[in-house]
Amino acid sequence: MTESQKKKKRFRGSKAWKTFRHDIHVMHKGKDPITNKKLLKGSECHHLDMDENNYDKLIPDHFIPLNKMTHKFIHWAYGYYKDDDKFVERLQYWLDRMIEINK
């Protein structure tokens, strides 16, 4: 485990983090803002700022609560989107085609 990972793990065990995480869930009314579904047990509090040096800066607008699968998806999609802003358009096109085909 890297020093950064250790620091993040210690921080996640703090009262400040647990309170902040709870407040983020309440702020979003217990819903995953991507799927609009109820947050499940074990949901994540995703930090939009990917700089690990800013992890402990608890700025509410920089965090969103996500269910585990949404969290995995957002990290996966971000990997493509950050280098290619047409990624979302292509994804939407193929999802729309799937809807068309499956009517």
C-alpha positions as CSV (number, residue, x, y, z in Angstrom):
1,M,0.0,0.0,0.0
2,T,1.4,3.4,-1.0
3,E,1.7,6.2,1.5
4,S,-1.1,8.1,-0.4
5,Q,-3.4,5.0,0.0
6,K,-2.6,4.8,3.7
7,K,-3.4,8.4,4.2
8,K,-6.7,8.0,2.4
9,K,-7.6,5.0,4.5
10,R,-6.8,6.8,7.7
11,F,-8.9,9.8,6.6
12,R,-11.8,7.5,5.7
13,G,-11.9,6.3,9.3
14,S,-12.1,9.8,10.7
15,K,-15.3,11.2,12.3
16,A,-15.0,14.3,10.0
17,W,-15.1,12.0,6.9
18,K,-18.0,9.9,8.2
19,T,-20.0,13.0,9.0
20,F,-19.2,14.6,5.7
21,R,-20.1,11.5,3.8
22,H,-23.5,11.3,5.6
23,D,-24.1,15.0,4.8
24,I,-23.4,14.3,1.1
25,H,-25.9,11.4,1.1
26,V,-28.5,13.7,2.7
27,M,-27.8,16.5,0.3
28,H,-28.6,14.2,-2.6
29,K,-31.7,12.8,-0.8
30,G,-30.3,9.3,-0.6
31,K,-30.2,8.9,-4.4
32,D,-27.4,8.2,-6.9
33,P,-27.4,11.3,-9.1
34,I,-26.4,9.3,-12.2
35,T,-29.0,6.6,-12.1
36,N,-31.5,8.4,-9.9
37,K,-31.9,5.2,-7.8
38,K,-31.7,4.8,-4.1
39,L,-28.2,4.6,-2.6
40,L,-27.5,1.1,-1.5
41,K,-25.6,-0.1,1.5
42,G,-21.9,0.3,0.7
43,S,-22.4,3.2,-1.7
44,E,-19.4,5.4,-2.4
45,C,-18.8,9.1,-1.9
46,H,-17.0,9.9,-5.2
47,H,-14.5,12.8,-5.2
48,L,-14.8,14.7,-8.5
49,D,-11.3,16.2,-7.9
50,M,-8.9,13.4,-9.1
51,D,-5.8,15.1,-7.5
52,E,-5.0,12.9,-4.5
53,N,-3.5,15.9,-2.7
54,N,-7.0,17.3,-2.5
55,Y,-8.7,14.2,-1.1
56,D,-9.1,15.6,2.4
57,K,-10.5,19.0,1.2
58,L,-14.2,18.5,2.1
59,I,-15.8,20.8,-0.4
60,P,-19.4,19.5,-0.9
61,D,-19.6,20.5,-4.6
62,H,-16.6,18.3,-5.2
63,F,-18.3,15.0,-4.0
64,I,-21.3,13.0,-5.2
65,P,-22.7,9.8,-3.7
66,L,-22.7,6.8,-6.1
67,N,-23.7,3.2,-5.9
68,K,-20.8,0.8,-6.4
69,M,-21.5,0.0,-10.1
70,T,-22.1,3.6,-11.0
71,H,-18.8,4.5,-9.3
72,K,-16.9,1.9,-11.3
73,F,-18.6,3.1,-14.5
74,I,-17.9,6.8,-13.9
75,H,-14.2,6.1,-13.4
76,W,-14.1,3.9,-16.5
77,A,-16.0,6.5,-18.6
78,Y,-13.8,9.3,-17.3
79,G,-10.7,7.5,-18.6
80,Y,-12.1,7.8,-22.1
81,Y,-13.9,11.1,-21.8
82,K,-11.0,13.2,-20.5
83,D,-9.1,12.5,-23.7
84,D,-12.0,12.4,-26.1
85,D,-15.1,14.6,-25.5
86,K,-17.0,12.8,-28.3
87,F,-17.0,9.6,-26.2
88,V,-20.4,10.4,-24.6
89,E,-22.0,11.2,-28.0
90,R,-20.9,7.9,-29.4
91,L,-22.0,6.1,-26.3
92,Q,-25.4,7.8,-26.5
93,Y,-25.7,6.9,-30.2
94,W,-25.2,3.2,-29.5
95,L,-27.5,3.1,-26.5
96,D,-30.2,4.8,-28.6
97,R,-29.6,2.2,-31.3
98,M,-30.1,-0.6,-28.7
99,I,-33.4,1.0,-27.6
100,E,-34.5,1.2,-31.2
101,I,-33.6,-2.4,-31.9
102,N,-35.2,-3.7,-28.7
103,K,-38.6,-2.0,-29.1
